[in-house]
Amino acid sequence: MEVLGCPLPDDCWVDLENDTWTRIDADGVSCSTGVLASQAAFAGRYTSVRFRDVEGLVDRGRSVATLESVRSTAPFRISVSGRILARNEALATRPKLLNDSPYERGWVARFAPSDPKDIARLLATPEKARSTLEALIAERRIRCFPATPDLEMYEIGSECSATLAKLDEELTHHPPDEIVLLVTDDPTSPIELVRWSDRTGHTVLHHRVEGKLHHFLIRKEAAPVPRMRRAATGELGSV
């Protein structure tokens, strides 16, 4: 399911107090836990994950990691008392997995709950959490995107030609696969971004309109292949 554009899998239990999710693993015994997509969008790009050296039984609410993003530094608290079984070591080198894959590759820890009944007793189903999450997302003005930007460009009041020239220049300073969020109020931008993508070979992943503002997610390709658009049919072909 989605909550105001933010994904929330039906098989996750929600800790509304700590903005985390918990899922019972396939073995029916252990659980995985991580950060809600809405919280990841609110925090912005994560830059560091540091795990705490905790042993034995970990009580509900205890911090098992510190998550640092471009906007905040916060503890990650376990939602149900249990014994830590594994930590996602991949987050140490790729903390942005918390943003890009919050419910899959971006899990934070796996644990065995002390009392399996605590999952249903202490946490909420997605349906029960929906109204509270909607209020939080609206209050915090959270916008979830298919990918988390590494760079944000707000070009308000600029002509699209000048904005795209700036985008071209900016991309030269960033490695492949990085994501740019471009926000513009130019009404011609939807057409111009298609033409720009055809010309450069870089990908426009997403386009959203909010009022008079156009939000574009753009990915810099490692080996961009410019395309041409056939005038008669609109069909794409390689240059």
N, C-alpha and C positions, 0 to 999 in steps of 0.2 A: 504494500500500500504506500501511498504518498500523503504527506501532511504539508499542505501549502507548498508543494513542489519539492519537499525534502523526503527522500526515500526512508522507509521504515519497514523492514521485512516482517511478515506475519508471524515468523517463528521466533522472534526475539521478545524477551521480557524487558521492560523499561524501568530504569531507576530515574524518576523525574527529579529527585533531589540533586543528583550528581551528573545528570545528562549522559548516562551510560546505558548500554544494552548488555544483556546476558542471554546466551543461547545454550540449550542443552545439546551436547555433542551427540554424534551418531551412536556412540557406545551406551547412551542412556544414563551414564554415571557422571562423567566430567562435564564441565561447562566452559565456554569461551566468553570473554567479555571485552568490550571496547567502547569507543566514543560514538555517540549518536551523530549521524550525518549533519543534523541541524547545528549541533555544537561545534563540529569541525568547520562548518561554514562560518559560524560566528567567530571562532578563534582565528580563522585565516590560516595561511600556510604554516604547518608545523615544521619547526627547524631543529628540534632536539627532543630525544626521549631518554631519560635516565631512570633505570630501574633501581628500586631500593632493595637492599640485602635483607629480605625478611625470611624467616625460617619458621617451620612448624605451623600451627594454627594461626590464621590471620582473621581478626575480627572484622565484622561488617563495619564499613566506614573508614577502615585504616588505609592509608596511602601506600600503594605498591609501586608507584612510579611518579615521576615529575614530567609533565608535558609542556614544552615551551613552543610558542608560536610567535608569529610576527606581531601579535596583539596582546598576548598574555603568557603568564607562567602559572600553571595550576597543578595540583596533585590529582592523580588518578586513584579514586577510592573504590575498593572492592564492595560490591553491593550486597553480598551474602557471605557470611562467615564460612571459611573453608581452608583447605591446604593448597598452596600454589603448586601446580604440576609443571608448568612451562611458562616461559616469557618469550615474547616475539622478538628475537634478537635481530631480525631484519629491520626493525624500527630504528635501531641504533645508527644504521647507515642510510636508511631511507625513511625518515620520519614522515614524509609527505604521503606515505601509504595510509596514514590516518585520515587524510583528506580524500585521496583518490579511490580507496577501497575500504571504507570504514567497517563494513560488515563481513569482509572476507580476508584479504591479505593484511588488512590493517588491524587485526585483533591485537589486544595488548597482553592478555594473560589467559591461561587455562588453569582451572582449579577444580578440586573436588569439594562440593559443599558439605558442611558438617551435617546438615539436615536437609535433604532434598526438598522437603515440604516448604522450606523457607523461600524457594523460588516463587511459588504461587502466592505465598502468604505476604511477602514483603514487596514484590515487584508487580508492575501493571502490564496487562496485555496491550498491544498497540491500539486496539479499539478503545480501551478505557483511558489510555494516555492521550488520545487524539486531541480532545478539547483543550487540555492543559498545554500540550505542545503547540497547538494553533495559537493560543494566547501568547506564549513565550516567543514564538517565531515572529508574530506581528509586533510585539512590544520591542523586541531587539532588532527589528527590521532585517531579519535574516533572509538571504537569497541563496538558495542551493543551486549549484550549477553542475553539469555533467563532469566537469573537471575543475580542479582548483587552480586559479591563476598564480603564476610566479611573478607577474608584473601587472599593474593596473594603470591604464591610461584613460584619463578623463579629459575629453576634448570637447568642451562646451563652447559654442559660439564660433567654432572654427569651420572653414570650408573643408569638404571631404578631401579635396586634392592635397591640401596642406596636412591634414591628419594622416593620410596614407603615406605621404613622404616622410613624416615623422615616424610612422610605424616601420617603414622600410629601414630607416636609420637605426631605430631601436633594436630591431631583430638582429642586426649585424653584431650586436654586443652580447647576445645570449646564445647558449648552446642549443642544439636540436632537442626537440620534444618539450621544450618549455612552453607554457601557456600564457597568453596575453589576454587580459580582459580590456576590451576597448568600449568605452561608453561615449556616445556622441549624440547630439541633437540634430544633426544634419538629416533632413528628410530623404535625401538621395542616397544615404549610406547603404541601405540594403542592396541596391543595384550596383553601387560602386564597389562594395566588398566582394560581390560575386565576380566582377571584372578583375578586381585586384587578385583574388584567389586564382583565377584562370591565368593571369599574367605571371604570377610569382610561383605558383605551385604549392604555396602554403595553404593549410586547411582551415576553413571556418567551421568550427565544431558545433556552434550553437548561436542562435539569434533570438533574443527576447526583447519585446517592446513593453516599456512601462511608462505610461503617459506619453510624453514627447521624446523620451530617451530610448535609444537603441543600445542594447548590450550585446556585444559579440565576444565569443571565445575563439581565439585563434591559436593554432598550434604551429610552431616552427618545425618544418620537416627537415630531416637529416639530408635527404637527397630530393629536393623539390623538383617536380616535373611540371613545367608550365603547360597550360592547356589553351586551346582555342575553341571558341563556340561558333558552330556553323550557323550563319545568319538565317538560313531557310528553316531549319528544324529546331534550333536551339540545342542540338546534340553536342556533347563534348567530345573532343579528340585531342590527342597529344600534338604539341607543336613540333 
